[in-house]
Amino acid sequence: MAGFVKVAIMSDIPEGSMRAFTIGHDRVVVAHTADGFYAFADECSHDSAPISDGRLKNHQVICPRHGARFNIVTGAVEAPPAVVGIDTYEVKIDGDDILVRCE
């Protein structure tokens, strides 16, 4: 699925929280930090656990199963046991709408 898809409005995801969505065949998490919204894959690269069940800490998401940490801006691993990063997605705000680009 190419292009931007509306997933929510800004008030649906308060600052400091995150929420999971399904876009086509992709499970995507949208997180709201002090400096904006970020989207990333809802799957830990270590054991395929849903990351949306974890915790958001600044620009990191912490997997609930084994504590792997990922940068939500770049998808890079910031703490093991994961060694492979996660996918990130472009986010666009249009008025009050949150749009995520999935391809």
Number of C-alpha atoms within 10 A of each C-alpha: 11 8 10 16 17 15 18 16 14 16 10 14 17 12 15 14 15 23 18 19 16 11 16 11 8 14 16 25 23 27 26 21 19 9 9 11 22 22 26 27 23 25 19 26 21 18 13 11 16 19 27 26 16 17 17 21 14 14 18 21 26 22 26 16 15 14 17 23 27 28 20 29 17 17 20 18 20 16 14 13 14 20 14 14 19 20 18 22 21 15 20 17 14 11 8 10 16 22 21 25 17 18 11
